[in-house]
C-alpha cells in the first residue's frame, strides 16, 4: 500500500462550464484526482453517495443547497475501514455553495485523520476554495492541513501539467518535514 491516498467526490453528467450547462462523461474533480495519481502514485478512493443526485444540473444545485442548509450527512456507498498506512491524503471535491459537498463531510467524519496530512484540491467555476480549507482545519485540528489548490472546472482536462507540479511539490514538502 502506498502512503498516499487520493480521496475525491466528483459529479459527471450535467455541469456548469464557462457559463453553459455541458454534459461531462467524467467529472472535473475525478480528472484532477487521476492527474494527481499519475504524478505521485497513491491509491484512489471515490466518495460516492448511496442516493444519486439529480441528473439535471439545476436540480442538483438545489439538492446540494438543501443538504448544506440542513448540515446533512448523506450516506456513502462505501467507506474506508482505516487510514492506517496513509500519511498523506489528497482530498478532492467540487466547490458547492462555497464549501465541500456534504458527502465529503460524511467521509471526513467517518475516518480518523489524527496525525495525517490533508491536502485539499477543488474544482470550481469561479469561487476557488471557498471556505473549505478553514472547515477542514476546524473538523480536524489534530491533522496537518496543507494549502490546497483550486482548479477552474472548465480547465480541468488541460490542467494535468500544473496539477502534477503542484502535487509533486506537496509530496516533496512533506518529505522535507519528516
C-alpha positions as CSV (number, residue, x, y, z in Angstrom):
1,X,0.0,0.0,0.0
2,X,1.2,3.5,-0.8
3,X,1.4,6.1,1.9
4,X,-0.7,8.4,-0.3
5,X,-4.5,8.3,-0.6
6,X,-6.4,10.4,-3.1
7,X,-10.0,10.6,-1.9
8,X,-12.4,12.6,-4.0
9,X,-16.0,13.3,-4.8
10,X,-16.9,14.1,-8.4
11,X,-20.0,14.5,-10.4
12,X,-20.3,13.6,-14.1
13,X,-23.2,14.5,-16.3
14,X,-24.6,18.0,-16.5
15,X,-22.2,20.5,-15.1
16,X,-21.8,24.3,-15.4
17,X,-18.8,25.0,-17.6
18,X,-17.8,28.5,-18.7
19,X,-21.3,29.8,-18.4
20,X,-23.1,26.9,-20.1
21,X,-24.5,23.6,-19.0
22,X,-22.5,20.8,-20.6
23,X,-22.7,17.0,-20.3
24,X,-19.4,15.6,-18.9
25,X,-18.6,11.9,-19.4
26,X,-16.2,12.2,-16.4
27,X,-16.4,14.8,-13.6
28,X,-13.8,17.5,-13.4
29,X,-12.6,16.6,-9.9
30,X,-12.2,12.9,-11.0
31,X,-9.9,14.1,-13.8
32,X,-7.8,16.1,-11.4
33,X,-7.6,13.2,-8.9
34,X,-6.3,10.9,-11.7
35,X,-3.7,13.5,-12.7
36,X,-2.5,13.6,-9.0
37,X,-2.3,9.8,-9.0
38,X,-0.3,9.8,-12.2
39,X,2.1,12.4,-10.8
40,X,2.7,11.0,-7.3
41,X,1.2,7.5,-7.2
42,X,-1.1,6.6,-4.4
43,X,-4.5,4.9,-4.0
44,X,-7.7,6.4,-5.4
45,X,-10.9,6.4,-3.4
46,X,-14.0,7.7,-4.9
47,X,-16.5,9.1,-2.4
48,X,-20.0,8.1,-3.7
49,X,-23.4,8.6,-2.2
50,X,-26.0,5.9,-1.9
51,X,-28.6,8.2,-3.3
52,X,-27.6,9.8,-6.6
53,X,-28.0,13.5,-7.1
54,X,-30.4,14.6,-9.8
55,X,-29.0,14.3,-13.3
56,X,-30.3,17.8,-14.0
57,X,-27.7,20.4,-13.0
58,X,-30.1,23.0,-11.6
59,X,-32.0,20.4,-9.6
60,X,-28.7,19.1,-8.3
61,X,-27.6,22.5,-7.1
62,X,-30.9,22.9,-5.2
63,X,-30.4,19.4,-3.6
64,X,-26.9,20.4,-2.6
65,X,-28.1,23.7,-1.1
66,X,-30.8,21.9,0.9
67,X,-28.2,19.5,2.2
68,X,-25.9,22.3,3.2
69,X,-28.6,24.2,5.0
70,X,-29.6,21.0,6.9
71,X,-26.0,20.1,7.6
72,X,-26.9,16.7,6.1
73,X,-24.5,13.8,6.1
74,X,-25.5,11.7,3.0
75,X,-24.9,8.0,3.3
76,X,-21.9,6.8,1.3
77,X,-21.8,3.6,-0.8
78,X,-18.5,2.5,0.8
79,X,-16.1,3.7,3.4
80,X,-12.6,3.1,4.4
81,X,-12.0,0.9,7.5
82,X,-8.9,2.8,8.4
83,X,-6.4,5.4,7.2
84,X,-3.6,3.3,8.7
85,X,-0.7,3.2,6.3
86,X,-1.6,6.6,4.8
87,X,0.4,9.6,5.8
88,X,-0.8,12.0,3.1
89,X,-4.4,12.4,2.0
90,X,-5.2,14.4,-1.1
91,X,-8.8,15.4,-0.7
92,X,-10.8,16.5,-3.7
93,X,-14.2,17.9,-4.3
94,X,-16.1,20.4,-6.4
95,X,-16.9,23.7,-4.6
96,X,-20.6,23.6,-3.9
97,X,-22.1,26.7,-2.3
98,X,-18.7,27.9,-1.1
99,X,-17.6,24.7,0.5
100,X,-17.3,20.9,0.1
101,X,-20.3,18.8,-0.8
102,X,-21.9,17.3,2.3
103,X,-20.8,13.8,1.2
104,X,-17.2,14.9,1.8
105,X,-18.1,15.9,5.3
106,X,-19.6,12.4,5.8
107,X,-16.3,10.9,4.6
108,X,-14.2,13.2,6.8
109,X,-16.3,12.3,9.8
110,X,-16.0,8.6,9.1
111,X,-12.3,8.4,9.4
112,X,-9.7,9.4,12.0
113,X,-7.3,11.9,10.5
114,X,-5.2,12.4,13.6
115,X,-1.6,12.9,12.7
116,X,-2.3,12.8,8.9
117,X,-1.6,15.4,6.3
118,X,-4.6,16.6,4.4
119,X,-4.0,18.3,1.1
120,X,-7.3,19.7,-0.4
121,X,-8.0,20.4,-4.0
122,X,-11.2,21.5,-5.6
123,X,-12.7,22.3,-8.9
124,X,-14.9,25.4,-9.3
125,X,-16.4,27.8,-11.8
126,X,-15.2,31.0,-10.1
127,X,-15.3,30.6,-6.4
128,X,-12.0,29.0,-5.7
129,X,-11.5,27.0,-2.5
130,X,-14.3,28.9,-0.7
131,X,-14.2,28.3,3.0
132,X,-13.4,24.6,2.6
133,X,-9.8,24.7,3.9
134,X,-10.9,26.5,7.0
135,X,-13.7,24.0,7.6
136,X,-11.3,21.0,7.2
137,X,-9.0,22.6,9.8
138,X,-11.9,23.1,12.1
139,X,-13.0,19.5,11.8
140,X,-9.5,18.1,12.3
141,X,-7.3,20.4,14.3
142,X,-5.0,17.4,15.1
143,X,-4.3,16.9,11.4
144,X,-1.9,19.0,9.3
145,X,-3.9,20.7,6.5
146,X,-1.6,22.0,3.8
147,X,-2.5,24.8,1.4
148,X,-4.7,23.4,-1.3
149,X,-5.3,24.3,-4.9
150,X,-8.4,25.3,-6.8
151,X,-8.7,24.3,-10.5
152,X,-11.2,26.1,-12.8
153,X,-13.5,23.3,-13.8
154,X,-13.5,24.3,-17.4
155,X,-9.8,23.8,-17.5
156,X,-9.6,20.5,-15.5
157,X,-9.0,18.5,-18.7
158,X,-6.0,20.6,-19.6
159,X,-4.6,21.0,-16.1
160,X,-2.5,17.8,-15.8
161,X,0.8,19.6,-16.0
162,X,0.1,22.2,-13.4
163,X,-1.7,19.7,-11.1
164,X,1.3,17.3,-11.4
165,X,3.8,20.0,-10.5
166,X,1.6,21.1,-7.5
167,X,1.1,17.5,-6.2
168,X,4.8,16.7,-6.6
169,X,5.7,19.9,-4.7
170,X,3.4,18.9,-1.8
171,X,5.0,15.4,-1.6
172,X,8.4,17.0,-1.6
173,X,7.3,19.5,1.1
174,X,6.1,16.6,3.3
175,X,9.4,14.7,2.7
176,X,11.5,17.7,3.8
177,X,9.4,17.9,7.0
178,X,10.0,14.3,8.1
